[in-house]
Structure formats: C-alpha cells, structure tokens
Amino acid sequence: MQIGVFSVSDITQDPTTGRTPTEHERIKASVAIAKKVEEIGMDVYAIGEHHNRPFFSSSPTTTLAYIAAQTERITLSTATTLITTNDPVKIAEDFAMLQHLADGRVDLVLGRGNTAPVYPWFGKNIQDGIELAIENYSLLRKLWDEDTVNWSGKFRTPLQNFTSTPRPLDGVAPFVWHGSIRTPQIAEVAAYYGDGFFANNIFWPKEHYQQLISLYRERYEHYGHGKADQAIVGLGGQFFMRKNSQDAVREFRPYFDNAPVYGHGPSLEDFTSQTPLTVGSPQEVIEKTLTFREFFGDYQRQLFLIDHAGLPLKTVLEQLDLFGEEVLPVLRKEYADRTPAHIPAPPTHAGRVAARIAADGAAGEGAASGAAIGQDTAGQDTAAAESSPAESR
C-alpha cells in the first residue's frame, strides 16, 4: 500500500486569524509539505491542476520537478491533470521530462476537472468533455508507446511522422490513474486500458464511490487485465487530528465551518458521520481508514487531503508529524496483514520496468518455440481487440 498526501492547492483565509496567505507562501508551503511527507516515511505527494482563483497550481509539473530535486524516495504525482484542456502532446513531453529528472518517481491522475470556465479559456467546449477525455488519452498513449505517430482526430490538428521527446524513461511511460467523482465513462476508460482508477473519496458518502469503483473493477476484468479484485484502485480521504479527539474537533471546527467547499452546509458532526472525513484522535483516524477496504475492496494507494480550508503550514506539518508517529506504522502493518497475496502491489517505475522485461523475455521464448513447431505466435491484446471505451458503454 502506498500512503501519501494530495493537495487541491487552494488559497483560503484562515478563519481564526483573518489572514490569507499569499500565492508565494502557498507555493513554498507545498514544497515544505512534500519534503515532510518524505521525512516521515510516507510514499506519495500529489498536487492538482487549476487555472483559476483561489488556487495556485497552474503548472504542477514545474512544482513537482522542483520537489524532485529536493527528495530522493517519494513518488510525485498529480491530483488531477486536465486531459480535456491540455494538449496531449504537451502532457506526453512534460511528464516524460519529469520522469527523467525524478529517476522514474512519477505518475499522474488524469481527469476532467471541476471548473467549467477552463474549457473556453483553452479553446474547448465543456459539452465535448467526455469525447475530449477519450480522444486525448488515446493520443497520449500512442505518443508514449510509439516512436513515430501518425494520427488524426476531431479536436486537434493531425500529426504526421511525429516523435514525442524525450521518450519515456527505460521505455516505460508514467503510470496513469484516471480520476473521477461522478463519471462512469472515465471508469470505463481506466478499465479499458488496464490503468488505475482514483476516487477522491472526500465529499460524498461511500455508496457513491462504491458504484464507480465496482463498475471499474467489473470492466477491468471484462477487458482481460485480471480479476476484478486485482484492479488498481486509489482512494482519497481527509483527517484532522490531535492526541485528544475533543481538541481536534474544537480546533478544526472554524476551518470546517468556513471552508469554501463544504462550509455553511452540513454540521461537522453530520459530515464526519456521512463521509470519509475523520476529525479526532490518531486511533480514530486508523479505525476509519481501515474501513475503506471493507467498502471498496483491496486497493493500492491511500492519499489524504490535509492542507486545505486555510489551515496554516505549521498546523499541517504538525499533523504530518503526528501521523508519522502514531498512524502510519499501524496502517502499514494492518494493510500488510490484511492484503491477500494475489492482490497486485502498487505500481512503481521499477516494478513496471521489471514486468516489461519479463514480458519481453516470455514473448521471445514463445516466438522461438512457435517457430520451431511451425505455429503462428502472433498475439492480440485483449483490450485492443474490444470496442473502444466510447462504444462499449
């Protein structure tokens, strides 16, 4: 299990002081948080992409490259890379470059985002959102998987004899997660390609995310990538804790009540009872997090949102220290003890390179054996032989 942090990169007034951090402060804070994530032994730091206020993260690859230079072990990812409004050529180039700079410690979550005005700002129509996501990702895969690409589609100019540079590190593209909070078609795309599916799991009751994850697992097996319980799933979550649960509730309440996302809505008590948010002691965070497996099945990545709603950097770093001391060791042990042997490990660059080498070796042996007995050993990828995601549902 990979355990880490993701940020939505909001710039929000601290309701207890009335002070709003500057863009510069929040950008530098994201670096400090990522370094703390590595220091306490977590595995992943991810940051979203936004092009509107009150957010600062318009260029996550730039941020992650800077963090890569100051870390050695953690995987660097995005909470969302906008597959609809970014050019797939630029995504292919930027993340391959980041992959080289970070020695493979890179993956990404693709999504459509949740800000409608972004579409016209980048010359797109929100009504085309699903089609854009499907077509752009199909092109992105070709750009990473094929040295020379000839392509034409509906939403961008054709490519002729084009090679995206740099090529993916070791010939293996960054692992892709597809993120969605409401769209079955995105779960379908993830299943079709055998990619990961990430449910942010922070706003709505578990039943909502169960539907999307169940669909993804079912279609993952349908396309021949493995059994449904072997599908690659990531979950979000969020917490605020102090050693004493009453102190946690008292301290977090003003942040919750005024948060742009869920402030002035349900009470803190109602929200924590109905969603994955945990506000309490380290033991309460452990207990609630371990229930996710009961609802969604075995999964590979657990990320937490902890730096939003105006919480000052000092408080966020305190949260991480407490998590590293009292929560992380317990979660690691419990996940290790509870995960069956047939469940795939979290995807890493080293693991995927080893798998490709093994597959190439097996294919070579199969070809030699087939030639010796006069058989045609040409295979066909199960998913590629099926209809496209747009046609299959």
Buried (B, 14 or more C-beta within 10 A) or exposed (E): BBBBBBBBBBBBBBBBEEEEBEEEBBBEBBBBBBBBBBBBBBBBBBBBBBBEEBBBBEEBBEBBBBBBEEBEEBBBBBBBBBBBBBBBBEBBBBBBBBBBBBEBBBBBBBBBBEBEEBBEEEEBEBEBBBBBBBBBBBBBBBBBEEEEBEBEBEBBEEBEEBEBEEBBBBEBBBBBBBBBBEBBBBBBBBBBBBBBBBBBBBBBEBEBBBEBBBBBBEBBBBBEBBEBBBBBBBBBBBBBBBEEBEEBBEBBBBBBBBBEBBBEEEEBEEBBEEBBBBBBBBBBBBEBBBEBBEBBBBBBBBBBBBBBBBBBBEBBBBBBEBBBEBBBEBBBEBBEEEBEEEBBEBBBBEBBBEEEEEEEEEEEEEBEEEEEEEEEEEEEEEBEEBEBBBEBB
